[in-house]
Amino acid sequence: MACAVEFRVNLPDPLRYACGLLRTATQRGARLLVAAPQPFLDELDQLLWTFQPGSFVPHVWQDDPLAAQTPVILSTAPDLRLAGRVDALVNLGPGLVPGWEGLGRVIELVGENAPDKPAARERLRAYRAAGVDPTILSPGS
């Protein structure tokens, strides 16, 4: 099975978007690994507790002993071999996550800010070079 890659681009607030995405996916029984730099993950960790009143998305860091039983795993340097069953990788980081090819789905979240875009273009080229034709979606599409 080939990996499906989606780029969700021009997001005004990628972290809030990630919260909604993770909430919806976990409500459907999915298990996700989120890759991002530490500052993003620290903020996402807090938002997953507070982004919507009465809503909480269960999540832990990849090195947590409960990672195998938790629907959302956060990691600055994801190790897909240790993650167990993962339905999708959500990438907020600047580079490709090693081993992405073995997954069924990768979702790349790209903000509308100019600093995010050059790295996203590089990832897009890398996926295409690997023989994958990513789907590109913008808010409202």
LOKOLLO-329695 format. One record per residue (C-alpha): residue number from 0; x, y, z; chain. Coordinates in nm, 3 decimals, decimal comma. Example, Ala and Ser with C-alpha at 12.3 -4.5 7.8 and 13.67 -1.06 7.14 Angstrom:
2
<atom><resi>0</resi><u>1,230</u><v>-0,450</v><w>0,780</w><chain>A</chain></atom>
<atom><resi>1</resi><u>1,367</u><v>-0,106</v><w>0,714</w><chain>A</chain></atom>
END
This chain:
141
<atom><resi>0</resi><u>0,000</u><v>0,000</v><w>0,000</w><chain>A</chain></atom>
<atom><resi>1</resi><u>0,141</u><v>0,336</v><w>-0,101</w><chain>A</chain></atom>
<atom><resi>2</resi><u>0,157</u><v>0,621</v><w>0,146</w><chain>A</chain></atom>
<atom><resi>3</resi><u>-0,097</u><v>0,899</v><w>0,087</w><chain>A</chain></atom>
<atom><resi>4</resi><u>0,053</u><v>1,242</v><w>0,153</w><chain>A</chain></atom>
<atom><resi>5</resi><u>-0,158</u><v>1,553</v><w>0,206</w><chain>A</chain></atom>
<atom><resi>6</resi><u>-0,031</u><v>1,908</v><w>0,234</w><chain>A</chain></atom>
<atom><resi>7</resi><u>-0,274</u><v>2,136</v><w>0,415</w><chain>A</chain></atom>
<atom><resi>8</resi><u>-0,136</u><v>2,478</v><w>0,329</w><chain>A</chain></atom>
<atom><resi>9</resi><u>-0,185</u><v>2,847</v><w>0,411</w><chain>A</chain></atom>
<atom><resi>10</resi><u>-0,321</u><v>2,767</v><w>0,756</w><chain>A</chain></atom>
<atom><resi>11</resi><u>-0,367</u><v>3,084</v><w>0,965</w><chain>A</chain></atom>
<atom><resi>12</resi><u>-0,296</u><v>2,891</v><w>1,287</w><chain>A</chain></atom>
<atom><resi>13</resi><u>-0,144</u><v>2,545</v><w>1,221</w><chain>A</chain></atom>
<atom><resi>14</resi><u>-0,147</u><v>2,449</v><w>1,590</w><chain>A</chain></atom>
<atom><resi>15</resi><u>-0,518</u><v>2,518</v><w>1,635</w><chain>A</chain></atom>
<atom><resi>16</resi><u>-0,581</u><v>2,340</v><w>1,307</w><chain>A</chain></atom>
<atom><resi>17</resi><u>-0,382</u><v>2,043</v><w>1,440</w><chain>A</chain></atom>
<atom><resi>18</resi><u>-0,599</u><v>2,037</v><w>1,753</w><chain>A</chain></atom>
<atom><resi>19</resi><u>-0,918</u><v>2,005</v><w>1,550</w><chain>A</chain></atom>
<atom><resi>20</resi><u>-0,763</u><v>1,746</v><w>1,321</w><chain>A</chain></atom>
<atom><resi>21</resi><u>-0,637</u><v>1,538</v><w>1,613</w><chain>A</chain></atom>
<atom><resi>22</resi><u>-0,969</u><v>1,562</v><w>1,796</w><chain>A</chain></atom>
<atom><resi>23</resi><u>-1,166</u><v>1,446</v><w>1,492</w><chain>A</chain></atom>
<atom><resi>24</resi><u>-0,922</u><v>1,165</v><w>1,410</w><chain>A</chain></atom>
<atom><resi>25</resi><u>-0,911</u><v>1,029</v><w>1,765</w><chain>A</chain></atom>
<atom><resi>26</resi><u>-1,292</u><v>1,040</v><w>1,789</w><chain>A</chain></atom>
<atom><resi>27</resi><u>-1,287</u><v>0,808</v><w>1,487</w><chain>A</chain></atom>
<atom><resi>28</resi><u>-1,044</u><v>0,573</v><w>1,663</w><chain>A</chain></atom>
<atom><resi>29</resi><u>-0,726</u><v>0,678</v><w>1,483</w><chain>A</chain></atom>
<atom><resi>30</resi><u>-0,381</u><v>0,677</v><w>1,638</w><chain>A</chain></atom>
<atom><resi>31</resi><u>-0,149</u><v>0,960</v><w>1,531</w><chain>A</chain></atom>
<atom><resi>32</resi><u>0,210</u><v>1,063</v><w>1,570</w><chain>A</chain></atom>
<atom><resi>33</resi><u>0,279</u><v>1,438</v><w>1,566</w><chain>A</chain></atom>
<atom><resi>34</resi><u>0,627</u><v>1,555</v><w>1,466</w><chain>A</chain></atom>
<atom><resi>35</resi><u>0,737</u><v>1,913</v><w>1,529</w><chain>A</chain></atom>
<atom><resi>36</resi><u>1,010</u><v>2,122</v><w>1,690</w><chain>A</chain></atom>
<atom><resi>37</resi><u>0,997</u><v>2,145</v><w>2,071</w><chain>A</chain></atom>
<atom><resi>38</resi><u>0,842</u><v>2,495</v><w>2,093</w><chain>A</chain></atom>
<atom><resi>39</resi><u>0,552</u><v>2,389</v><w>1,869</w><chain>A</chain></atom>
<atom><resi>40</resi><u>0,496</u><v>2,070</v><w>2,063</w><chain>A</chain></atom>
<atom><resi>41</resi><u>0,506</u><v>2,251</v><w>2,398</w><chain>A</chain></atom>
<atom><resi>42</resi><u>0,235</u><v>2,487</v><w>2,275</w><chain>A</chain></atom>
<atom><resi>43</resi><u>0,035</u><v>2,204</v><w>2,116</w><chain>A</chain></atom>
<atom><resi>44</resi><u>0,058</u><v>2,007</v><w>2,443</w><chain>A</chain></atom>
<atom><resi>45</resi><u>-0,113</u><v>2,297</v><w>2,623</w><chain>A</chain></atom>
<atom><resi>46</resi><u>-0,367</u><v>2,361</v><w>2,346</w><chain>A</chain></atom>
<atom><resi>47</resi><u>-0,482</u><v>1,999</v><w>2,343</w><chain>A</chain></atom>
<atom><resi>48</resi><u>-0,604</u><v>2,057</v><w>2,700</w><chain>A</chain></atom>
<atom><resi>49</resi><u>-0,766</u><v>2,396</v><w>2,642</w><chain>A</chain></atom>
<atom><resi>50</resi><u>-0,846</u><v>2,470</v><w>2,276</w><chain>A</chain></atom>
<atom><resi>51</resi><u>-1,215</u><v>2,391</v><w>2,317</w><chain>A</chain></atom>
<atom><resi>52</resi><u>-1,410</u><v>2,407</v><w>2,643</w><chain>A</chain></atom>
<atom><resi>53</resi><u>-1,489</u><v>2,059</v><w>2,773</w><chain>A</chain></atom>
<atom><resi>54</resi><u>-1,267</u><v>1,895</v><w>2,515</w><chain>A</chain></atom>
<atom><resi>55</resi><u>-0,945</u><v>1,706</v><w>2,573</w><chain>A</chain></atom>
<atom><resi>56</resi><u>-0,740</u><v>1,508</v><w>2,324</w><chain>A</chain></atom>
<atom><resi>57</resi><u>-0,546</u><v>1,229</v><w>2,500</w><chain>A</chain></atom>
<atom><resi>58</resi><u>-0,178</u><v>1,268</v><w>2,420</w><chain>A</chain></atom>
<atom><resi>59</resi><u>0,168</u><v>1,190</v><w>2,556</w><chain>A</chain></atom>
<atom><resi>60</resi><u>0,532</u><v>1,233</v><w>2,456</w><chain>A</chain></atom>
<atom><resi>61</resi><u>0,685</u><v>0,943</v><w>2,261</w><chain>A</chain></atom>
<atom><resi>62</resi><u>0,908</u><v>0,840</v><w>2,552</w><chain>A</chain></atom>
<atom><resi>63</resi><u>0,615</u><v>0,819</v><w>2,797</w><chain>A</chain></atom>
<atom><resi>64</resi><u>0,540</u><v>0,468</v><w>2,932</w><chain>A</chain></atom>
<atom><resi>65</resi><u>0,175</u><v>0,515</v><w>2,826</w><chain>A</chain></atom>
<atom><resi>66</resi><u>0,260</u><v>0,595</v><w>2,463</w><chain>A</chain></atom>
<atom><resi>67</resi><u>0,151</u><v>0,251</v><w>2,341</w><chain>A</chain></atom>
<atom><resi>68</resi><u>-0,201</u><v>0,307</v><w>2,481</w><chain>A</chain></atom>
<atom><resi>69</resi><u>-0,245</u><v>0,674</v><w>2,390</w><chain>A</chain></atom>
<atom><resi>70</resi><u>-0,407</u><v>0,792</v><w>2,065</w><chain>A</chain></atom>
<atom><resi>71</resi><u>-0,177</u><v>1,092</v><w>2,007</w><chain>A</chain></atom>
<atom><resi>72</resi><u>0,199</u><v>1,079</v><w>2,047</w><chain>A</chain></atom>
<atom><resi>73</resi><u>0,413</u><v>1,394</v><w>2,037</w><chain>A</chain></atom>
<atom><resi>74</resi><u>0,776</u><v>1,381</v><w>1,929</w><chain>A</chain></atom>
<atom><resi>75</resi><u>1,056</u><v>1,613</v><w>1,821</w><chain>A</chain></atom>
<atom><resi>76</resi><u>1,244</u><v>1,316</v><w>1,669</w><chain>A</chain></atom>
<atom><resi>77</resi><u>0,986</u><v>1,049</v><w>1,595</w><chain>A</chain></atom>
<atom><resi>78</resi><u>1,095</u><v>0,687</v><w>1,580</w><chain>A</chain></atom>
<atom><resi>79</resi><u>0,828</u><v>0,507</v><w>1,382</w><chain>A</chain></atom>
<atom><resi>80</resi><u>0,971</u><v>0,168</v><w>1,480</w><chain>A</chain></atom>
<atom><resi>81</resi><u>0,899</u><v>0,242</v><w>1,845</w><chain>A</chain></atom>
<atom><resi>82</resi><u>0,564</u><v>0,413</v><w>1,788</w><chain>A</chain></atom>
<atom><resi>83</resi><u>0,371</u><v>0,093</v><w>1,718</w><chain>A</chain></atom>
<atom><resi>84</resi><u>0,057</u><v>0,112</v><w>1,506</w><chain>A</chain></atom>
<atom><resi>85</resi><u>0,017</u><v>0,463</v><w>1,370</w><chain>A</chain></atom>
<atom><resi>86</resi><u>-0,269</u><v>0,551</v><w>1,135</w><chain>A</chain></atom>
<atom><resi>87</resi><u>-0,119</u><v>0,883</v><w>1,033</w><chain>A</chain></atom>
<atom><resi>88</resi><u>0,180</u><v>1,107</v><w>1,085</w><chain>A</chain></atom>
<atom><resi>89</resi><u>0,104</u><v>1,477</v><w>1,130</w><chain>A</chain></atom>
<atom><resi>90</resi><u>0,414</u><v>1,681</v><w>1,047</w><chain>A</chain></atom>
<atom><resi>91</resi><u>0,457</u><v>2,038</v><w>1,164</w><chain>A</chain></atom>
<atom><resi>92</resi><u>0,834</u><v>2,016</v><w>1,136</w><chain>A</chain></atom>
<atom><resi>93</resi><u>1,069</u><v>2,147</v><w>0,870</w><chain>A</chain></atom>
<atom><resi>94</resi><u>1,192</u><v>1,808</v><w>0,741</w><chain>A</chain></atom>
<atom><resi>95</resi><u>1,070</u><v>1,466</v><w>0,638</w><chain>A</chain></atom>
<atom><resi>96</resi><u>1,024</u><v>1,211</v><w>0,915</w><chain>A</chain></atom>
<atom><resi>97</resi><u>1,246</u><v>0,908</v><w>0,857</w><chain>A</chain></atom>
<atom><resi>98</resi><u>1,040</u><v>0,600</v><w>0,772</w><chain>A</chain></atom>
<atom><resi>99</resi><u>0,735</u><v>0,791</v><w>0,647</w><chain>A</chain></atom>
<atom><resi>100</resi><u>0,720</u><v>0,558</v><w>0,346</w><chain>A</chain></atom>
<atom><resi>101</resi><u>0,596</u><v>0,274</v><w>0,565</w><chain>A</chain></atom>
<atom><resi>102</resi><u>0,288</u><v>0,464</v><w>0,678</w><chain>A</chain></atom>
<atom><resi>103</resi><u>-0,053</u><v>0,474</v><w>0,517</w><chain>A</chain></atom>
<atom><resi>104</resi><u>-0,090</u><v>0,849</v><w>0,554</w><chain>A</chain></atom>
<atom><resi>105</resi><u>0,116</u><v>1,163</v><w>0,616</w><chain>A</chain></atom>
<atom><resi>106</resi><u>-0,047</u><v>1,501</v><w>0,677</w><chain>A</chain></atom>
<atom><resi>107</resi><u>0,182</u><v>1,802</v><w>0,638</w><chain>A</chain></atom>
<atom><resi>108</resi><u>0,054</u><v>2,121</v><w>0,804</w><chain>A</chain></atom>
<atom><resi>109</resi><u>0,192</u><v>2,444</v><w>0,659</w><chain>A</chain></atom>
<atom><resi>110</resi><u>0,121</u><v>2,789</v><w>0,795</w><chain>A</chain></atom>
<atom><resi>111</resi><u>0,049</u><v>3,092</v><w>0,584</w><chain>A</chain></atom>
<atom><resi>112</resi><u>0,371</u><v>3,258</v><w>0,707</w><chain>A</chain></atom>
<atom><resi>113</resi><u>0,656</u><v>3,287</v><w>0,461</w><chain>A</chain></atom>
<atom><resi>114</resi><u>0,917</u><v>3,111</v><w>0,684</w><chain>A</chain></atom>
<atom><resi>115</resi><u>0,722</u><v>2,783</v><w>0,667</w><chain>A</chain></atom>
<atom><resi>116</resi><u>0,693</u><v>2,774</v><w>0,291</w><chain>A</chain></atom>
<atom><resi>117</resi><u>1,050</u><v>2,707</v><w>0,167</w><chain>A</chain></atom>
<atom><resi>118</resi><u>1,081</u><v>2,398</v><w>0,390</w><chain>A</chain></atom>
<atom><resi>119</resi><u>0,736</u><v>2,282</v><w>0,278</w><chain>A</chain></atom>
<atom><resi>120</resi><u>0,840</u><v>2,316</v><w>-0,086</w><chain>A</chain></atom>
<atom><resi>121</resi><u>1,150</u><v>2,104</v><w>-0,015</w><chain>A</chain></atom>
<atom><resi>122</resi><u>0,936</u><v>1,834</v><w>0,147</w><chain>A</chain></atom>
<atom><resi>123</resi><u>0,696</u><v>1,843</v><w>-0,148</w><chain>A</chain></atom>
<atom><resi>124</resi><u>0,986</u><v>1,791</v><w>-0,390</w><chain>A</chain></atom>
<atom><resi>125</resi><u>1,122</u><v>1,506</v><w>-0,174</w><chain>A</chain></atom>
<atom><resi>126</resi><u>0,787</u><v>1,326</v><w>-0,171</w><chain>A</chain></atom>
<atom><resi>127</resi><u>0,758</u><v>1,364</v><w>-0,548</w><chain>A</chain></atom>
<atom><resi>128</resi><u>1,116</u><v>1,237</v><w>-0,593</w><chain>A</chain></atom>
<atom><resi>129</resi><u>1,012</u><v>0,931</v><w>-0,390</w><chain>A</chain></atom>
<atom><resi>130</resi><u>0,729</u><v>0,867</v><w>-0,636</w><chain>A</chain></atom>
<atom><resi>131</resi><u>0,442</u><v>1,009</v><w>-0,429</w><chain>A</chain></atom>
<atom><resi>132</resi><u>0,210</u><v>1,275</v><w>-0,571</w><chain>A</chain></atom>
<atom><resi>133</resi><u>0,082</u><v>1,468</v><w>-0,265</w><chain>A</chain></atom>
<atom><resi>134</resi><u>-0,263</u><v>1,618</v><w>-0,246</w><chain>A</chain></atom>
<atom><resi>135</resi><u>-0,256</u><v>1,991</v><w>-0,170</w><chain>A</chain></atom>
<atom><resi>136</resi><u>-0,547</u><v>2,144</v><w>0,021</w><chain>A</chain></atom>
<atom><resi>137</resi><u>-0,606</u><v>2,504</v><w>0,136</w><chain>A</chain></atom>
<atom><resi>138</resi><u>-0,855</u><v>2,616</v><w>0,401</w><chain>A</chain></atom>
<atom><resi>139</resi><u>-1,198</u><v>2,618</v><w>0,245</w><chain>A</chain></atom>
<atom><resi>140</resi><u>-1,106</u><v>2,379</v><w>-0,039</w><chain>A</chain></atom>
END
